[in-house]
Amino acid sequence: MENFHQPVLLDQVIHYLAPKSNQNFVDCTLGGGGHASEILKRTAPAGLLLGIDLDPSAIQLTQDATKIYKNRIGLVKDNFKNLKQILNDSQFSRVNGILFDLGLSSNQLQDHARGFSFLASGTLDMRFGAQSDLTASKILNTWSAEDLIKIFQQYGEEKLARPIALRIVEARSKRPISLSQEIVEIVSAVYKKYYRAKSKINPATKIFQALRIAVNDELENLRQVLPQAVESLPAGGRLAVLSYHSLEDKIVKNFFQQEAKDCLCPPQIPVCRCGHKKTLKIMTKKPIIPTAEEIFQNPRSRSAKLRVAEKV
């Protein structure tokens, strides 16, 4: 396939999920089906895989990539925040492992009409699926300067959030902002004013990240699904999460650390009152990151971090 999505940290994901013959897995973010294909290969002859993705193109790509396993895979177009309901509706039980790859797929980045990439001009949509009316264009053209500043700071960790937001408001007062290249030009102009040295990454990176997170409510969806994933696993089942920026990674790290403890009471309380019992054993003391070779072969893997935990 010409634009096949190259799975990130594939060997490491397989090592930690350790799929074996006839085991069942859930891939909550199909992308191009790369991880799913390898899991299906290793769970032959009768292992099942349930694949979830909100993006119809990801469903189609995975169908193509896994057609030789079509009798062992079920595909659901839905938001992974509904994991528990999806499992119930699909009557999918005995789950041995669950995978989340939170990055954008190559297909999404290459479809310029969706506006995910700042490397080519496209419409400012940024929705993973047509599940809501909120688009990046709507945010940029209708939200107040203060609301723009808030998402640029919180979701993009952008130091120049205020001047960028004010420049956007000024630009849209003349005509609506409709193309991704317009945002790239606005952000670049602000950066040139404040920084003489050229940034190592495209100045628009953080703004595009913030818009995408806001459009798809990505962080809240992640917070909602992690407890569902743990609840859906049996003892010994494993949960693997690939994140691509510090906001996602912090949520996963904190959740794993919380669920690896018996008590969550403040230190000043001598006797446990919360009654919390640990549900996870952390398998990766430090996040697994790609090698220099993988980054060279697949540049989009450069910021990936893999964390894995096992249900106790």
Order of alpha helices (4+ residues) and beta strands (2+ residues): alpha-beta-alpha-beta-alpha-beta-alpha-beta-alpha-alpha-alpha-alpha-alpha-alpha-alpha-beta-alpha-beta-alpha-beta
